[in-house]
Amino acid sequence: MTPILLIPVAIMIPVILFIGFIVVYNKRQKPGDSD
C-alpha cells in the first residue's frame, strides 16, 4: 500500500467514527426525556 492511499484512509477512519458517534448519541436521546 502506497502512502498516497494511506492519506485518505487516515482521514476517513476518524470521520466515520465521529459521524457514527453522533448518530448513536442522537438515537440515545429521545424527545421529552430529561438530561
Helices and strands as residue ranges (DSSP letters): H 3-28
